[in-house]
Amino acid sequence: MRGYGNRTFLFQGFPQDVTWRKVAITNEEVGKLKYAKYDTWLQFSNGSRLVIDGAKGVDTIQVGENANENIVAVANDLRSGKRYPALIAVESEGGFLILVEGHTRATAYVLAQVGEPMEILVDSSQQMKLWAFY
């Protein structure tokens, strides 16, 4: 994964003492995930960082990196039955989850209103707020 192990790219400042667990979350819970602190996703969610707000803005808020087109394409794939790898998120001190990887998939999952649970890998660490995108 992009930068894991050497603490670069997505994992700049990422703690080394993380505990991982895999859980299944519902569409509603995916909507409550927060985007990583990255300009594209901040803009896309009108600053809230909530995936549900990003899903609402797919047709109205145009951002770079082809995010809108990619989200719509993945949502169409999901509606057709295609499944994707688990999302990856970190647990914040406030108890909410912040996406590390899978922003497009999470947004598409909410947009497509998939009924079955989605798998997510959750990382926990007392040092998580040192992560660059926390």
C-alpha positions in Angstrom: 0.0 0.0 0.0 1.2 3.5 -0.9 3.9 4.3 1.7 2.9 1.9 4.5 5.9 0.6 6.4 8.2 3.5 5.5 5.7 6.2 6.6 5.5 8.1 3.3 2.7 9.1 1.0 -0.6 8.2 2.7 1.2 7.1 5.8 3.3 10.2 6.5 3.5 10.5 10.3 1.5 7.3 10.7 2.2 5.6 14.1 4.0 2.4 14.2 2.1 0.9 17.1 -1.2 0.5 15.4 -3.7 -2.3 16.3 -5.8 -3.5 13.3 -9.2 -5.0 13.3 -11.7 -5.9 10.5 -15.3 -4.9 10.9 -18.4 -4.8 8.6 -20.3 -1.5 8.4 -23.7 -0.5 6.9 -24.3 2.1 4.2 -25.4 4.5 6.9 -22.2 4.0 8.9 -20.1 4.5 5.7 -21.8 7.9 5.3 -20.6 8.8 8.8 -16.9 8.1 8.0 -14.7 11.2 7.6 -12.4 11.9 4.7 -8.7 12.3 5.4 -7.6 15.9 5.7 -6.7 16.4 2.0 -7.8 19.4 -0.1 -9.8 17.4 -2.7 -12.0 15.7 -0.1 -12.3 18.9 2.1 -13.6 20.7 -1.0 -15.8 17.8 -2.0 -17.6 17.7 1.4 -17.8 21.5 1.9 -15.4 21.2 4.7 -17.3 18.7 6.8 -15.1 15.8 5.8 -18.2 13.5 6.0 -18.6 10.9 3.2 -22.4 11.5 3.2 -21.8 15.1 2.2 -19.4 14.1 -0.5 -22.0 11.7 -1.9 -24.5 14.5 -1.9 -22.1 16.7 -3.8 -21.1 14.3 -6.6 -23.3 16.1 -9.2 -22.8 19.7 -7.9 -19.2 20.0 -6.6 -16.6 19.5 -9.2 -13.2 18.6 -7.8 -9.9 17.7 -9.5 -8.3 14.3 -9.9 -11.3 13.0 -11.8 -13.0 12.2 -8.4 -16.5 12.9 -9.6 -16.2 10.6 -12.7 -14.5 7.9 -10.7 -17.1 7.9 -8.0 -20.0 7.6 -10.5 -18.2 4.8 -12.3 -17.6 2.8 -9.1 -21.2 3.4 -7.9 -22.4 2.0 -11.2 -20.1 -1.0 -10.8 -21.5 -1.6 -7.2 -25.1 -1.4 -8.5 -24.1 -4.1 -11.0 -22.9 -6.4 -8.3 -19.1 -5.7 -8.4 -17.4 -5.7 -5.0 -14.2 -3.9 -4.0 -11.5 -4.5 -1.3 -12.1 -3.3 2.2 -11.8 0.3 3.1 -9.0 1.4 5.5 -9.7 3.9 8.3 -8.2 5.1 11.6 -10.0 5.6 14.8 -10.0 9.1 16.2 -9.9 10.2 19.8 -13.5 11.2 19.4 -14.5 7.7 18.3 -15.2 8.5 14.7 -13.4 6.9 11.8 -11.2 8.8 9.3 -10.5 7.2 5.9 -6.9 6.4 5.0 -7.7 4.6 1.8 -10.9 4.1 -0.2 -12.4 7.6 -0.4 -13.8 7.0 -3.9 -15.2 3.6 -2.9 -16.8 4.9 0.3 -18.5 7.7 -1.5 -19.6 5.5 -4.3 -21.0 2.9 -1.8 -23.2 5.6 -0.2 -24.2 7.0 -3.6 -25.2 3.6 -4.9 -27.1 2.8 -1.7 -25.7 -0.7 -1.4 -27.7 -2.8 1.0 -25.1 -5.2 2.1 -22.4 -4.4 4.7 -18.9 -3.2 3.6 -15.7 -4.5 5.2 -13.4 -1.9 6.7 -9.9 -2.3 8.3 -9.7 -0.1 11.3 -6.4 1.1 12.8 -6.1 2.3 16.4 -3.2 4.0 18.2 -2.7 6.4 21.0 -0.4 8.3 18.6 -2.9 8.5 15.7 -3.2 12.3 15.7 0.4 12.5 14.5 -0.7 11.2 11.1 -0.4 13.9 8.5 -4.0 13.5 7.3 -5.7 13.1 10.7 
